[in-house]
Amino acid sequence: MTKRRVTSSFPQPTASEITPASVAADRRNVLKLLAAGGAGPVVAAWAARDAKASMVQAPGKFAALPGHKTKVAGATLNAELTPYTHAAGYNNFYEFGLDKSDPARYASAMTLRPWQVQVEGLVHKPGVWDLDDLLKLSLMEERIYRLRCVEAWSMVIPWVGYSLSKLIERVQPMGSAKYVEFVTQADPQTMRGLRSGVLDWPYTEGLRLDEAMHPLTLLAFGMYGEVLPHQNGAPVRLVVPWKYGFKSAKSLVKIRFVEHMPATAWNKAARHEYGFYSNVNPDVPHRRWSQAQERVIGQGGLFAPKRRTELFNGYAEQVAQLYTGMDLRRNF
């Protein structure tokens, strides 16, 4: 049977076609797309998911990156792993396009060597870290986390990396540092999605310093025992398992320590729908769909039973103390 790609409904404009009005229209359209995804994908798009995943090669294509057994509490989820082809073939990485298969199709154009991450701001030891130095900074661990997308689907992925706190301890934040801002790669030569203007590029995210220091917050360099595929945020990304997936910024190029809450990509695009914290909370619906349940990618098809979403994505025992006394509905 011939495999047909289900494409995004949004055309890719040329540079001369990008205007303030077109950028605003792009943002409205992508929010509509997310609404459809969160409420439940259309049958045709869901059926095409398996075809998209089949275009992704199984493990063995990339260099091995084994992880040691972790001692971090809650970091080894006892659940069925998402098949690699789905985890590497069904992605949101808008720098390469809005369709779920676009990252796997186009991200290989991104150059991963040389790669550096600049650490700056309110730290005693700012500087530029080469990828090789980051790889040697700490013992690599395997962390099996549930990834919960704001679109109401989830995966279980075995990541390889180490706690972000290992790097933070090296750079020694000043007492005035309260937040950490993450800036991602934005190369118009290799990232065709930057032409759409859907978000304010480069993609930025942020955490409170205590969130960034939590041992579950992972600086990831691999998954499934290999280095990260381009489409999954290579060569280094963030993974914050108790928050919606868009908080886990991919392809990091800058980590900045600041005093005030930083502006973040989705919060700037739709402030009333994507809060700064974005903790997984089944009792706080998105404005256009419920977050009470999620579809587990790779387990059954369109009509498979949904999974009940857990507070903090199931990591409440480890992270709830970070938010003691906070109104989680107001601070969503």
Backbone torsions as a table, in degrees:
resi	resn	phi	psi	omega
1	MET	NA	136.2	-179.9
2	THR	-72.2	131.0	179.1
3	LYS	-85.6	127.3	-179.4
4	ARG	-111.7	129.5	179.9
5	ARG	-80.2	130.5	173.1
6	VAL	-88.6	115.6	-173.6
7	THR	-95.5	163.0	174.7
8	SER	-66.7	154.5	177.6
9	SER	-83.4	1.9	-176.8
10	PHE	-105.4	123.9	177.6
11	PRO	-71.6	156.6	175.5
12	GLN	-92.8	110.3	-176.1
13	PRO	-77.3	159.8	170.8
14	THR	-82.8	167.2	-178.0
15	ALA	-58.9	-36.5	-177.4
16	SER	-71.1	-16.0	-177.9
17	GLU	-90.9	-8.5	-177.1
18	ILE	-82.1	118.4	177.9
19	THR	-131.7	165.7	175.3
20	PRO	-54.1	-38.8	179.5
21	ALA	-67.2	-38.3	-179.0
22	SER	-70.3	-35.8	177.5
23	VAL	-63.6	-44.5	179.1
24	ALA	-61.9	-40.0	178.8
25	ALA	-64.9	-40.3	177.9
26	ASP	-59.5	-43.1	-178.5
27	ARG	-66.1	-40.7	177.7
28	ARG	-63.1	-40.6	-178.1
29	ASN	-67.2	-41.1	-178.6
30	VAL	-69.3	-32.2	175.4
31	LEU	-66.6	-35.7	175.3
32	LYS	-64.8	-39.3	178.2
33	LEU	-62.9	-42.9	177.4
34	LEU	-63.6	-36.2	178.2
35	ALA	-61.4	-42.3	178.4
36	ALA	-65.7	-39.7	-179.9
37	GLY	-68.3	-39.1	-178.3
38	GLY	-71.9	-38.7	-178.2
39	ALA	-72.6	-18.6	-178.4
40	GLY	133.3	120.3	-175.9
41	PRO	-62.0	149.8	174.9
42	VAL	-65.6	153.4	-173.6
43	VAL	-57.6	-42.6	-176.3
44	ALA	-64.2	-43.6	-179.2
45	ALA	-66.9	-39.9	-179.9
46	TRP	-67.0	-41.4	179.6
47	ALA	-64.2	-29.4	-178.7
48	ALA	-77.4	-11.7	-177.8
49	ARG	-58.4	-44.1	-179.0
50	ASP	-64.0	-36.7	178.2
51	ALA	-65.6	-39.8	177.8
52	LYS	-63.5	-45.5	-178.4
53	ALA	-62.2	-32.7	-176.8
54	SER	-69.1	-13.9	178.5
55	MET	-80.1	-10.6	-177.1
56	VAL	-94.6	132.4	179.9
57	GLN	-71.8	148.6	178.1
58	ALA	-72.0	169.0	177.9
59	PRO	-53.2	148.6	-176.8
60	GLY	122.1	-13.4	179.4
61	LYS	-80.0	-33.4	-173.8
62	PHE	-106.6	166.5	-179.2
63	ALA	-64.6	142.5	179.6
64	ALA	-66.4	141.8	174.7
65	LEU	-144.9	80.1	-177.8
66	PRO	-71.9	152.2	178.1
67	GLY	-120.5	140.0	177.3
68	HIS	-74.6	161.4	177.3
69	LYS	-64.7	129.7	-177.2
70	THR	-85.9	153.6	175.3
71	LYS	-106.9	3.5	-179.3
72	VAL	-73.1	126.4	-178.4
73	ALA	-61.0	130.7	177.1
74	GLY	82.4	3.6	-173.1
75	ALA	-92.3	3.1	178.1
76	THR	-127.7	88.3	-178.2
77	LEU	-68.7	131.7	177.9
78	ASN	-92.1	85.1	-178.1
79	ALA	-154.3	160.3	179.2
80	GLU	-64.3	130.1	179.7
81	LEU	-71.2	145.7	171.7
82	THR	-69.3	132.7	176.8
83	PRO	-53.5	138.6	-176.9
84	TYR	-53.1	-41.1	-176.3
85	THR	-62.1	-30.8	177.0
86	HIS	-77.5	-44.0	-178.7
87	ALA	-63.2	-32.2	-178.7
88	ALA	-97.1	-5.4	-175.9
89	GLY	-118.6	-4.9	-177.2
90	TYR	-130.0	91.1	-169.4
91	ASN	-135.2	152.8	164.8
92	ASN	-103.9	115.2	176.8
93	PHE	-154.7	78.9	-167.2
94	TYR	-63.2	-16.5	174.9
95	GLU	-59.2	-19.6	-179.8
96	PHE	-112.9	1.7	178.5
97	GLY	133.9	164.8	-174.0
98	LEU	-92.1	-17.5	178.9
99	ASP	-78.0	147.8	-177.1
100	LYS	-62.3	-25.4	-179.5
101	SER	-91.2	-8.8	-177.4
102	ASP	-61.2	-42.7	179.1
103	PRO	-58.3	-46.2	178.7
104	ALA	-64.8	-29.7	-177.6
105	ARG	-78.4	-36.1	-170.0
106	TYR	-118.2	-16.6	-171.4
107	ALA	-68.6	-18.4	179.9
108	SER	-62.6	-14.5	177.7
109	ALA	-71.2	-18.8	-178.4
110	MET	-72.2	130.0	179.4
111	THR	-84.0	127.3	-176.3
112	LEU	-104.2	-9.6	177.8
113	ARG	-134.1	130.6	-4.1
114	PRO	-74.4	159.8	178.5
115	TRP	-141.8	133.3	179.4
116	GLN	-133.3	150.4	175.7
117	VAL	-120.9	120.0	-179.4
118	GLN	-89.8	130.3	176.0
119	VAL	-110.9	123.6	-173.1
120	GLU	-147.3	179.4	178.3
121	GLY	95.5	-140.7	-172.2
122	LEU	-83.4	67.4	176.8
123	VAL	-134.5	151.8	179.2
124	HIS	-78.3	-23.2	-177.9
125	LYS	-127.3	70.2	175.6
126	PRO	-69.5	163.4	177.8
127	GLY	164.9	-179.2	180.0
128	VAL	-111.8	127.2	-179.1
129	TRP	-105.8	121.4	172.1
130	ASP	-71.4	152.9	-179.5
131	LEU	-56.4	-42.3	-178.8
132	ASP	-61.9	-35.3	178.0
133	ASP	-69.7	-37.5	177.0
134	LEU	-65.6	-39.2	179.6
135	LEU	-63.0	-28.8	-177.7
136	LYS	-95.8	-2.1	-172.7
137	LEU	-64.6	-36.9	-176.6
138	SER	-151.2	163.8	178.3
139	LEU	-63.5	130.5	178.1
140	MET	-73.6	134.9	178.5
141	GLU	-123.1	152.8	171.4
142	GLU	-93.9	129.0	177.3
143	ARG	-122.6	121.8	177.9
144	ILE	-99.9	107.1	-175.7
145	TYR	-117.7	150.9	167.4
146	ARG	-86.3	129.5	175.7
147	LEU	-101.6	118.5	-179.0
148	ARG	-110.4	115.1	178.6
149	CYS	-82.5	148.0	177.0
150	VAL	-63.4	-17.8	178.8
151	GLU	-80.0	8.6	175.6
152	ALA	73.7	38.2	167.9
153	TRP	-133.0	161.5	-176.9
154	SER	-143.5	162.3	175.1
155	MET	-139.2	163.3	171.6
156	VAL	-120.4	117.1	-169.8
157	ILE	-126.5	132.8	173.4
158	PRO	-87.3	101.6	-179.8
159	TRP	-86.5	162.4	174.9
160	VAL	-129.3	125.5	179.7
161	GLY	173.5	-153.4	177.7
162	TYR	-148.3	164.3	-178.1
163	SER	-59.1	134.2	177.8
164	LEU	-56.4	-27.9	-179.8
165	SER	-57.4	-26.1	179.4
166	LYS	-62.6	-39.8	177.8
167	LEU	-74.8	-42.3	-178.4
168	ILE	-59.9	-40.8	178.9
169	GLU	-61.9	-34.4	-179.2
170	ARG	-69.0	-37.4	-174.0
171	VAL	-89.1	-10.0	171.7
172	GLN	56.1	81.2	178.1
173	PRO	-60.5	145.8	174.8
174	MET	-75.7	163.7	179.3
175	GLY	-62.1	-24.0	-179.3
176	SER	-82.1	-9.1	-179.7
177	ALA	-76.9	118.9	-178.7
178	LYS	-115.6	-21.1	-176.5
179	TYR	-136.8	160.3	175.2
180	VAL	-124.7	127.0	178.5
181	GLU	-104.9	138.8	180.0
182	PHE	-117.1	129.2	-179.7
183	VAL	-116.9	135.3	-174.8
184	THR	-108.6	168.1	-179.8
185	GLN	-61.0	139.7	176.1
186	ALA	-143.4	83.0	-176.7
187	ASP	-109.7	105.2	-177.3
188	PRO	-64.5	-17.2	179.8
189	GLN	-74.6	-28.5	-176.5
190	THR	-119.3	-12.9	-177.3
191	MET	-110.7	90.5	-174.8
192	ARG	-62.6	-26.2	-178.1
193	GLY	-69.7	-17.4	179.2
194	LEU	-63.1	-21.4	-179.5
195	ARG	-71.3	-17.9	-174.9
196	SER	-74.8	-28.9	-178.6
197	GLY	70.1	20.0	-179.6
198	VAL	-62.0	-41.2	179.5
199	LEU	-122.5	169.1	177.2
200	ASP	-84.5	103.2	-175.9
201	TRP	-83.4	150.1	-1.8
202	PRO	-71.5	157.7	177.9
203	TYR	-65.1	130.0	179.1
204	THR	-126.7	148.4	175.4
205	GLU	-139.6	173.3	-178.7
206	GLY	-158.9	155.0	176.1
207	LEU	-136.2	154.0	166.0
208	ARG	-66.5	152.8	-176.0
209	LEU	-60.7	-39.0	-179.9
210	ASP	-68.2	-30.2	174.3
211	GLU	-67.3	-43.7	-180.0
212	ALA	-64.3	-32.1	-178.8
213	MET	-81.9	-11.7	-177.8
214	HIS	-62.9	137.2	-175.9
215	PRO	-60.7	-21.8	177.6
216	LEU	-75.1	-22.6	179.7
217	THR	-69.3	119.1	-167.7
218	LEU	-110.6	135.6	165.9
219	LEU	-95.0	107.1	-169.7
220	ALA	-103.5	137.8	178.5
221	PHE	-120.6	-9.0	-176.9
222	GLY	-155.9	174.8	173.1
223	MET	-157.6	151.0	-178.5
224	TYR	53.9	34.0	175.5
225	GLY	77.6	10.3	178.4
226	GLU	-131.7	166.9	174.4
227	VAL	-63.2	155.7	-177.0
228	LEU	-60.5	136.0	167.7
229	PRO	-65.5	154.4	179.8
230	HIS	-51.1	-46.1	-172.0
231	GLN	-70.5	-13.2	179.8
232	ASN	-101.2	13.1	173.7
233	GLY	104.4	23.4	179.6
234	ALA	-59.3	153.8	-2.9
235	PRO	-90.4	-9.1	-179.3
236	VAL	-149.2	136.3	-177.6
237	ARG	-143.9	173.4	176.0
238	LEU	-100.4	145.1	171.2
239	VAL	-134.8	116.0	-179.9
240	VAL	-119.7	95.1	-163.9
241	PRO	-69.0	-19.6	-178.5
242	TRP	-91.8	1.1	179.4
243	LYS	-114.0	161.5	176.5
244	TYR	-59.9	149.9	-169.7
245	GLY	-56.0	-30.1	-176.3
246	PHE	-68.5	-13.4	175.7
247	LYS	-74.0	-18.4	-176.7
248	SER	-90.5	81.6	-172.6
249	ALA	-61.0	139.8	-177.2
250	LYS	-99.1	159.8	171.4
251	SER	45.9	62.7	-174.8
252	LEU	-71.0	138.7	174.5
253	VAL	-125.4	-14.1	-178.7
254	LYS	-151.6	137.9	173.8
255	ILE	-125.8	119.5	-172.1
256	ARG	-122.4	130.6	179.5
257	PHE	-98.1	125.2	-171.7
258	VAL	-134.9	165.3	-179.2
259	GLU	-86.9	-34.2	-174.0
260	HIS	-111.0	155.2	-179.0
261	MET	-55.7	122.0	-178.1
262	PRO	-78.1	151.9	172.8
263	ALA	-72.1	141.5	-178.8
264	THR	-123.3	158.1	-169.3
265	ALA	-57.0	-54.6	-176.3
266	TRP	-73.7	-31.0	176.7
267	ASN	-65.2	-37.0	176.7
268	LYS	-69.1	-34.9	-177.8
269	ALA	-74.2	-36.7	-177.2
270	ALA	-153.6	80.9	-171.1
271	ARG	-58.6	-36.6	-175.2
272	HIS	-84.1	-1.8	-179.1
273	GLU	-115.6	-27.5	-176.7
274	TYR	-128.3	92.6	-177.1
275	GLY	-73.0	170.2	-179.5
276	PHE	-64.7	-41.4	-175.1
277	TYR	-75.2	-49.0	177.7
278	SER	50.0	41.3	172.5
279	ASN	-72.4	140.6	178.4
280	VAL	-64.2	122.3	-177.7
281	ASN	-145.9	108.4	-177.6
282	PRO	-64.6	-18.2	-178.1
283	ASP	-90.9	-2.5	177.2
284	VAL	-116.6	97.6	-178.2
285	PRO	-71.5	153.4	165.6
286	HIS	-66.0	156.0	-177.2
287	ARG	-61.5	-18.5	-176.4
288	ARG	-123.4	4.4	173.4
289	TRP	-163.7	161.9	179.4
290	SER	-78.9	150.0	172.7
291	GLN	-110.1	13.0	-174.8
292	ALA	-71.6	-26.1	-179.3
293	GLN	-134.1	165.1	-180.0
294	GLU	-144.3	149.6	175.0
295	ARG	-93.1	128.2	-177.1
296	VAL	-89.3	113.8	-177.9
297	ILE	-66.9	134.1	177.1
298	GLY	90.2	-1.7	178.2
299	GLN	-122.1	92.6	-178.8
300	GLY	83.5	-179.1	-177.1
301	GLY	-107.9	-151.4	-175.0
302	LEU	-58.4	-34.4	-174.0
303	PHE	-101.1	11.5	176.7
304	ALA	-66.5	147.2	179.2
305	PRO	-58.4	142.3	177.2
306	LYS	-83.5	159.5	178.1
307	ARG	-98.0	141.6	175.9
308	ARG	-71.5	128.7	178.9
309	THR	-75.2	137.9	-178.8
310	GLU	-103.3	149.1	176.1
311	LEU	-59.3	135.7	-175.7
312	PHE	54.7	29.5	176.2
313	ASN	60.2	24.1	-179.8
314	GLY	94.0	2.4	-177.3
315	TYR	-107.6	24.1	-177.1
316	ALA	-59.6	-39.5	-178.5
317	GLU	-59.3	-32.4	-177.3
318	GLN	-89.1	-31.0	-168.7
319	VAL	-121.0	-10.2	-174.1
320	ALA	-57.3	-31.8	-177.8
321	GLN	-64.7	-19.5	177.5
322	LEU	-66.0	-19.9	-171.9
323	TYR	-121.4	21.1	179.0
324	THR	-56.6	127.3	178.5
325	GLY	84.6	-5.5	-179.6
326	MET	-87.9	144.6	172.4
327	ASP	-82.2	105.7	-173.9
328	LEU	-73.8	-13.4	174.0
329	ARG	-81.5	-39.7	177.4
330	ARG	-74.7	-41.5	178.2
331	ASN	-96.1	68.6	-176.1
332	PHE	-89.7	NA	NA
